Amino acid sequence: LRRLTEAHEPNAVRLAAADAALELGDIGLAERALLGLSGAAIGSARHYIVRGRLAFVKTDIAEATTCFETAADREEKLRAVCHAELGSRLMSANRPREAVKAFEKSDPLPRKALPQYVRALMLTDQLVLADRLVKDQLQRADSIPDWALDAAAHIALVREDLEGAAAYLERLSERDTATLATRLELTSLLIQLGRQSEARPILEALRRDIGSFQPHQQMGVARALFWMGDRVEALDVAFKAYRLGDDDPELHRGLAILALNSQIPVEQVDTVAPNVYVRLKNKSTGETKEYLVLS
């Protein structure tokens, strides 16, 4: 920006600098870069696109939508990509209904925006259209994208087709790109379907890698262990997950539910040792101090 006087196209530099500033999270710098725009650049589609991105960062959804709509009207060749980006950003802002409307205006819809469009349709209960778009992907001659298998599994779950959902997740879990969430969900489904022998090796692999999981993922493993009947180990895993994320109410609930349903006899403790809860009481003052001895 300091060398704008040397630039062949100063307005293009300002727009690029504003975009870069937004990537860096510097709203003030982005706004300063746009202040010096002049001539036709002020009314250009490119200016309105950058303004729309800036408005999204500032969580002004109405202004952002107006900017992208204006950009689409200003330059026809950018119309489809403007509406597609608007839809994707509305999804990131948790506005699936508005996102669907934006995606529907993107004609032709860019291929990279299709996963977000399908997700928006699923979140707004438009399963028939979502299913049709996913089926088109499943029938492709080349490789089926991961997102299509994942979406197909979730559509099957909504329709209570557990076997179908498991089949899609099995195909997805065989890929190198399979996520931990996919493996956990597949394990849960197989257990619900009574296919414990197929779930067991997946669960054992998850148990071996559990040290690298986030607390909510560890709680997912604990639930699977519980459903498989390994209730003592399930409680141990759940407690460790809770300790790692004890500020998360979901983990509080997860541990409580497993503990209340485990029906495991409470161990009577008579020795201070690792994993023992201790209360010390001063006989003369009545003051108490409480500790949990960690292993």
Disulfide bonds with the S-S distance in Angstrom:
none
